[in-house]
Amino acid sequence: MKHLPSDQKRALYASIPNAAKLLGIKEHALRRTVNRGLIPFYTPFGSRRYVQLDEVHAFIQAHRCLGGVS
């Protein structure tokens, strides 16, 4: 097990349905993006997939369209 320095922020993980609710996005859109390998997932306890909330948020920010901006 890797120990984190005390000043480093701990990552928050959530299941795909919970992450979608927390971030205000559609569950099927998040699941599709994870299935395509664009956002990594983790399976620490078996078959349920978890995503790191910071990674999902970073993906959203990186792929956001700025509509109407000239």
Summary of the structure (lengths in Angstrom):
residues: 70
radius of gyration: 14.1
end to end distance: 48.6
largest distance: 48.6
contacts: 136
relative contact order: 0.19
helix: 39%
strand: 10%
